[in-house]
């Protein structure tokens, strides 16, 4: 028996006119639609006069329901997977279902469309050349700190999703761990109250302490400034004597000539100066 196909169908993140013709055709032709919240997806389907069997698939039932969906696909049925808004399998249990499909040699087909992280990035005014999507931060304080510490030195633009009731706490933690960087706070993309505020983390924290957050947020944050990293490294090595610095580099595997050259580079001084002090 020929296996079915799992279609990953992107749906609007606010404005229903953003749905694609291909997405509508896929939803109409699928044997079943798996969705995060059947009530939410039913409103979308009713708007476009689409009547199909719905089944819930979300974080809390992804193991049990995932096996059920794999069984349907193995029996030849096609399934369209949607999330409440945007592209499925991004910060979404759909990624687990995709892995199950790969393990069972079931074809998966993306049906492109809206994605909040990309739309927030392009209106943010931040650097778009290199970026990292970090999803949601944990509600657990220790895990949240560890996540932020892990990306603190990343020079790429960082993108996070955040809920309104956690926004102030998240901004406070970011200020403490990442420092006072440029941040663009994008809210309610494609909806009536859509906005993008480009500011600093400290100013954003002050603003939202006075103005309670409402809506769903995407936080687009400038990466670590490379120049700041260089200056921090110079501050660290300047606390060492030249001899201590060169000896440290030699202990890491460099020969004396290489170590002197690297020490001069890290200290921002001429190589001759380091050589004379180390050999004098």
Secondary structure, 3 states (H helix, E strand, C coil): CCCCEEEEECECCCCHHHCCHHHHHHHHHCCEEEECCHHHHHHHHHHCCCCCCEEECCCCCHHHHHHHHHHHHHCCCCEEEECCCECCCCCCCHHHHHHHHHHCCCEEEEECCCCHHHHHHHHHCCCCCCEEEEEECCCCHHHHHHHHHHHCCCCCEEEEEECHHHHHHHHHHHHHHHCCCEEEEEECCCCCCCEEEEEEHHHHHHHHHHCCCCCCEEEEECCCCHHHHHHHHHHHHHCCCHHHHHHHHHHCCCCHHHHHHHHHHHHCCCHHHHHHHHHC
